[in-house]
Amino acid sequence: MFKNLRIKAIKPARFRSVLLIFCGVVLYCTYPLYEMKIAQLRAETADLCVSVAQKVQDVLKWHRSNTVVCDGSIAQDEAVDSGGVLVKILAKENDHLKQMLNFLSYHADVSYITTRAVVVYDGTQEHVFLPIGRREGIQDQQAVVTSQGLIGKTTDVGEHSARVLLIESKDFRVPVMVVESGVNAILAGSAEGLVLTHLSSSNTELHDGDLVITTGNDEGFPHGIYVGHILAQKKVVTPVNLREIGVVSVVSAKHVHGEDID
């Protein structure tokens, strides 16, 4: 009797196991079919969110520039000083733009679009978006830089927005070269920071301070964009403060779009 009950109990368990395995196989095989739709949905959602976030960011910026410390009465010198805050903000942005143009002037073989990044905090981490998309000519996997160097690449490109996959992300990968030694490698984001993987030579010694630049690829990622310098053999330190991203440029090699290099 107990043997029969045990057999009856085993059969449903086996059926559930087989069913779960079957569902897993089906999901694994069909996921690529829906992957593009998922990416498109993310991009369309980002279009809406970035537009709202940019307006909120502009309002907060305006509010900060017009904030006056009230102490029962507003002193004239305080009012003048508060009005000068906006001038300081604009002067700082102008300085960033000058630095960006100076940086890009060293890369005559690239085309670029400059904009202000929109940083969104979701409660656990910050995400960086751009208020430009396919309509402005932005494509997937294009380099995103500041005046100090590479910060990431475009992904989830929508009609009016794009997300920036930051270099510190665990999903970030880009081919690079160590200038002093000529060693090629893949720059990867990780929990420990930026690291070099798949080195073209395991015998060449890398030194602290060696410069790391991009090598470019057939998809239009430019050659020669500064990334950072070597620290402790395979670690790379970037000069860019990823917590304070403002004005950025999306750059790509001109020849990819059929343009002539001057």
Residue pairs with C-beta under 8 A, 6 or more apart in sequence:
39 156
42 156
42 163
43 133
43 156
43 157
43 158
43 159
43 161
43 162
44 158
44 159
46 129
46 156
46 158
46 161
46 162
46 163
47 133
47 158
47 159
47 160
47 161
49 120
49 129
49 161
50 118
50 120
50 129
50 130
50 131
50 160
50 161
51 131
51 160
51 161
53 118
53 120
53 129
54 118
54 131
57 118
57 119
61 89
64 85
64 89
65 82
65 85
65 86
65 89
66 82
66 83
66 85
66 86
67 82
67 85
68 74
68 78
68 79
68 82
69 78
69 82
93 246
93 247
96 146
96 147
96 246
96 247
97 114
97 247
99 147
100 114
100 146
100 147
100 247
100 249
102 147
103 145
103 146
103 147
103 148
104 110
104 112
104 249
104 251
107 222
107 224
107 225
107 251
108 261
108 262
109 222
109 223
109 253
109 254
109 255
109 261
109 262
110 222
110 251
110 252
110 253
110 254
111 251
111 252
111 254
111 257
111 259
112 249
112 250
112 251
112 252
113 132
113 136
113 137
113 138
113 249
113 250
114 247
114 248
114 249
115 130
115 131
115 132
115 247
115 248
115 249
115 250
116 131
116 246
116 247
116 248
117 128
117 129
117 130
117 164
117 245
117 246
117 247
117 248
118 128
118 129
118 130
118 131
119 126
119 127
119 128
119 129
119 245
120 126
120 127
120 128
120 129
121 127
126 243
127 163
128 151
128 152
128 163
128 164
128 166
128 245
129 161
129 162
129 163
129 164
130 138
130 144
130 154
130 161
130 162
130 163
130 164
130 248
130 250
131 160
131 161
132 138
132 160
132 161
132 162
132 250
133 157
133 158
133 159
133 160
133 161
133 162
134 157
134 158
134 159
135 159
135 160
138 154
138 157
138 162
138 250
139 154
139 157
139 220
139 252
140 154
140 155
140 157
141 153
141 154
141 155
141 219
141 220
141 221
142 153
142 154
142 220
142 221
142 250
142 251
142 252
143 150
143 153
143 214
143 221
143 222
143 225
143 250
143 251
143 252
144 150
144 151
144 152
144 153
144 154
144 164
144 248
144 249
144 250
144 251
145 151
145 225
145 248
145 249
145 251
146 240
146 245
146 246
146 247
146 248
146 249
147 247
148 226
148 238
148 239
148 240
149 225
149 226
149 227
149 228
149 238
149 239
149 240
150 167
150 174
150 214
150 225
150 226
150 227
150 238
150 240
151 164
151 166
151 167
151 238
151 240
151 242
151 245
151 248
152 164
152 165
152 166
152 167
152 169
152 172
153 164
153 165
153 172
153 174
153 221
154 162
154 163
154 164
154 165
154 250
155 162
155 163
155 164
155 165
156 162
156 163
157 163
162 250
164 248
165 171
165 172
166 172
166 189
166 242
167 174
167 187
167 189
167 194
167 227
167 238
167 242
168 189
168 193
168 194
168 242
169 189
170 188
170 189
170 190
170 191
171 189
172 187
172 188
172 189
173 186
173 187
173 188
174 186
174 187
174 214
174 221
175 184
175 185
175 186
175 187
175 214
175 215
175 216
175 217
175 221
176 184
176 185
176 186
176 187
176 196
176 212
176 213
176 214
176 215
176 227
177 183
177 184
177 185
177 212
177 213
177 214
177 215
178 185
178 196
178 206
178 210
178 211
178 212
178 230
179 210
179 211
179 212
179 213
180 207
180 210
180 211
181 201
181 204
181 205
181 206
181 210
183 199
183 200
183 201
183 204
183 206
184 199
184 200
184 215
185 196
185 197
185 198
185 199
185 200
186 196
186 197
186 198
187 194
187 195
187 196
187 197
187 212
187 227
187 236
188 194
188 195
188 196
188 197
192 235
193 235
193 236
193 237
194 227
194 228
194 235
194 236
194 237
194 238
195 234
195 235
195 236
196 206
196 212
196 234
196 235
196 236
197 234
199 234
206 230
206 233
206 234
207 230
208 229
208 230
208 231
208 232
209 229
209 230
210 229
210 230
211 226
211 229
211 230
212 226
212 227
212 228
212 229
212 230
212 236
213 223
213 224
213 225
213 226
213 227
214 221
214 222
214 223
214 224
214 225
214 227
215 223
216 222
216 223
216 224
216 253
219 256
220 252
220 253
220 256
220 257
221 252
221 253
222 251
222 252
222 253
223 253
225 251
227 236
227 238
228 236
228 237
228 238
228 239
229 236
229 237
230 236
230 237
231 237
254 260
254 261
255 261
